[in-house]
Amino acid sequence: MTAELVRGQNHPLDRTRVEIRVAAGGPVVAGVTLGDEQGRLSGVEAVAHPGAPRRTGIEVPRQAAAEHRIAVDLDALSAAVHRVSVLLALPTGIGGLTAFGAAAAPSVTVTGLDGTGIARYTITGLGAESAVVAVELYRRQGTWKVRAVGQGYADGLPAMLRDQGLPQAAELAAEIEEAVGRGQARAVPAPAPLAAGRSERPGAGPAAPPAQDRPSPAPATAADGPAPSGTGTGAGAGSAAGPGPGSGAGAGAKAAAGAKAGDLPPAPADGGPIDYRHPRRRSTPAPAAPAPSAARPAGTPPSAAGPTAPDGSPLPVAGDAAGWSMDERLYNQVWGMFEDLARSVAAYRSAADFAESRLEQELDRALADPRHRLGTAGEDARATARDKHATLVTQARAALDRDLAQLMAESEVVEPALPPAFARWDNPVWQGYHVPAERPMALRLGDLHLPEVLDLRIPMLVRLPLERGLWIDSGPDSYAHGGPGPERDIGRRELPGALTDGAPDESELRRLAMESAVAIAARLLAIHPAGDFAVQVIDPAGAAAPALAPLVESGALPAFPLPGAQGVTAVLEELTRRVELVQMAVRHRAADALPADLDTAEQLLIVHDFPHGFDDRALTRLRYLADEGPAVGVHLMLVADRAQSREYGPVLDPLWRSLLRITPVPDAHLADPWVGHAWTYEPPLAPKGSQVVRQVLGRLAAARKAS
């Protein structure tokens, strides 16, 4: 069973002959350094690189590639070697990347010689770095362990080698670049998708699609301006209102503002209808009622061409996307559905706007012509202009309906196949829930939809671990941003209580906000292995007890939080101490030196009715946890009314801007810079009257006791 590591975490090795497999979003150079107990290098002979690929017990690849395999025989190393560090660097001069942050996060997997996975580490959070120490194998009391390092260097190979105490760092870096340049013609590009999917981009490793081809999963809030750069939920982050992490402009923006050559389908030369289909979608439906030869080549059995409908169009298949595992394929498929919906709706709105603009221009010309002011000529000109407008809108709507029908069919197939981390609470997968053995790659935070198709919900997925905190708005204004309209009624038709009768009052919003927080916390607990995730709560007024009951009854929360300033101080002091100790352990590569009483499980801090009960000292500590906590496994969730925090002035503005705002009721507040849509967000509440959250927490508690 492969252990999923986070930065600073270690894992024991049960064998001394291993293989280290690297997967990246573009060509990278892989090397190994052999250091002493302090990680210092004895000289250039302690570095295995493309110019010198073999050292005693080590063999590395000879060229830059998107995938590498490094052979390591720990028994063959000299007794002076205590650290075996795996280095990754971006080559120069081969037209590749210049920074790791511009591509999918690289991943490193330590396996046995038979391919059995031992530990895997996905290096998230990289930006301008062009070199990184990915992992290290280190000797401790006669045994070997692997540690996830993820230390990046913006100044590249020379800075990385110099940091390991090599005086000839610049000369060796130049030698490595020269060796890579000699093998430039053999450099291997990123791997092609493993399965026919909707996108031509590579799907290397367990990371999200590259930033340049995806929307930002960290939506900007219309009330608060754009999301801060560098924040996302994976993911990444993790992390536009998208169902996954990262940031950047994608194909939808190109649809709205023009795209580079080859990205959009060419305009028809004969003036025929424009094809609004996703240019990279390969599983688009065929024309209605095609001839048999149009569906597949003559003599080809249906199974060879994939499953098809009676009219010859391809049937959607769950997991029909690139990826190394079913979870990753489903994650990328949900991303593709989001992109397709955003692009199709953007194309429809653009066509409708064009038709409206053309109608106004033709009506202006008709009225400006004196000959059309008398008799029937003017009426005929206006009628002709309106007919053209109706034709254009009808054609655009037909193209949109075609794409929506395909997406609806795909959603009906994908939704039942989603794993618990991606599934709604009413999905049958929760009835057969069992505690997972591995950490998930993403989390479902709710659903997204657009007014053009109210019944199509796209899962809002964010990469794990969370790189950005959450703010659940419990104020009355949280319901006002979406505005009135029929989509609001449909959007809240399955929500509990007062929401079915009209706008909820302030007390109802507070209750729903805390229930949303508990639902998200319960999901995070349920999708992690037992003991790998913990929840802490600050509730100065003690008003959250009814919502917290499932967590307390299951033992996920040891007891109801202490009220007043004492409870605030105790929790903040404990988490601040954890962050500081783990930071020091990571910085000095001394994870084994952490105190025995320190809980190293990831922590979610829920703060109810913020900023009630917080003084200046507590606010400073909370700001510290929001800034420094995510990198070492401490995540923040505020349940608060923004209006009530105005008395603190601008001191809280940086905190609010750093959080991803979600609401306890359906609301169109997620501003999408990708194509300019305002997505309606729906919270991940369990169905009214359902006991699924309590049942899942009960099974998790039983597994925790048995372990």
C-alpha positions, 0 to 999 in steps of 0.5 A: 500500500503506497503511503501518501506523504506531505511535506516534512513527513517520513515513512520507513523503508522495508527494503534497501533496493528501491526504484524512485519514479518521477512524473512531471508536466514537462522535461526535467533533469533528475539527479541524486546527491550523497550526503553525510549526516548533515547533508553535506557533499564530499565533492562532485563525485557525490553527485549522480547526474546525466553527465555521470549517471552511475555512482556506487549504488546509484543510477540516474537517467542520462537525459531530460524527460517527463518521466524518470526511473532512478535505481538505488541500492542502499546496501552498496553505499559507503558507511559515510553516506547518510542522506540520498537526496533526489534532485529535479531541475528544469533544463535550459535551452530545450524550449521547456518550462522555466519554472515548476509553477507553470506546469502540473505539480511533479510527483515522486514515488518510491517503489520496490523493484517489482513496482510495489509502491512504498511512498509517494509525494506530490510536490505542491506549492512550487512557483518560480523555482527551477530546481527542487530537492524532492525527497531524501532517503536517510539513515537513522539508527541503522534503518532507512527512511524516506522523507518528503522535502519539497525544498525549491530554489528559484536560482536553479541548480547552482543554488541547490548544490551550493546549499548542500555545501559543494564549492564547485556548484556553478561548475558542476551545474554547467557540466550538467547543463552541457550533458543535458544539451548533448542529449537534447534530441532525446529529451522526452516530452510529457506523456500523452493522455492514457485514454481518449478524453476531452482534452489533448493536454497531458495528464502526468502524475496525480496533479491537476491540469496545467494552469494555462489550460484550466480555470482557477478553483479558488473563486473570487467573491464578487463582494470582495474583488479577485482572489489573491494570486498564488492562492488556490486549493490545489488544488490545488488549491488550491486552489474562477469558480471551478471544481478543482485547484490552481489558477490561470486563464483557460480555454473559456477565456479564449472563447470570449476574448479570442484564442491563439491559432489552432485552439479554436475550430476554424471559421467555415469558409462557405459561411455555414454555421459556426461549430461551438463545440469544445475544440479539444473534446474528442467524444462529441456526439455525431450528427443526428441520424447519421448514415452507418458509415458516418458512425464507424468505418464499414465492417467495424463492430460497435465495440471497436468504436466504443459504446454508441447510442442508437443514432450513432453518437458516443455514449459517455463513460465514467472515467473517460479522461487522462489519469493514473488512477480512476479517482484522477480520471474522474477528477479530470473528467469533472474538470472537462465538464466544467470547461465544456459548460463554461465554454458552451455558455460563453459561446451562446451568450456571445452569439446572443449579444452579437445578434442583439447588437446586429439587430440594433444596428439594422434597426438604426439604419432602417430608421435613418433612411428617409425612404423607410419612414413612410409606407410599409418599407420601414415595417418590412426592414424592421421585420427582416432585422428581427427575423435575422436576430431570431434565426441567429439566436435559435442557431446559437441555442440549438448548439448550446442545447446539443452540448447541454444534452451531452453534458447532462448524459455525462453527468448522469453517468459520472455522478454515481461513479464518484468516490466518497470524496467527490460524491454528494451526501445522497450518493449511494456510495456512502451507504457502503462507506468504509474508512479509506487506507490512503489520502484522497486527492480532492474534496467536494465543496459543493455544486455549481450551475449556471442559469441557462441549465438549472438541472446540471450541477457540476461538482466543485472539487478542490485539491487536497491538502487545502492551500486556502482557508474557507469562510462560510458567510452567516450574514443576511447579505450572503443571500442577497448577492444572487438576486431574485429569479426562478433559478433561485427557487429551483436552486433551493428546492431541496434545502431544509427548513425555512429555505423552502418558504422564502429567504431565511432569517438571520438565525436560520442562516447562522444555523445553516452556516454551522451545519455546512461547516460540520458537513465539510468537517465530517467529509474531511474526516471520513475521506482520510485514514483513521487518525490522519485528520482532526477537528478543533472548534472555537465557539466563544458563545457556546451557540454551536452545540446543536450543530456540533453534536454529531462530531462530539457523539462520534468522538471526532471532537473530544468534547464541546469547545470551552466558551469564552476567552479561555477556550479561544486562547487554549485552542490557538496556543495549541495550534500555534505551538504545533505550527512552529514545531513542525516548521522547525522540524521541516526546516532542519529536517528533524521530523523524528525530533518532534515531541511525543505528545504533538498530534501530527495529524492534519487539523481543521480549526472551525471558528464560530461567530468570528470575531466574537470573543477575540482580542488583539492577541487572539487575532494576531495568532489567528492571522498567523495560523491562516498564513503559516498553517496550511503548509504544515497541515493546519487549515482554517474555516471561519463561520462569520458575518462579515458585516459584524467585523466592520468594527475592527476596521481594516485589520481583518481585510487581509484575512478575509481576502485570503479565504475562499467565501462560500455560503450556506444557501444557493448564491451566485457570488462566485465570480469566474475570471476565466470566462466572466460567468457568475456561478451559482454555488450550492452548499454540501448539506445532507438531505433533510432528515438524513442520518448519513453524516452520523452514520459515516462518523459512527463507522469512522469512530469504530475504525479508530477504536479498532486501530 
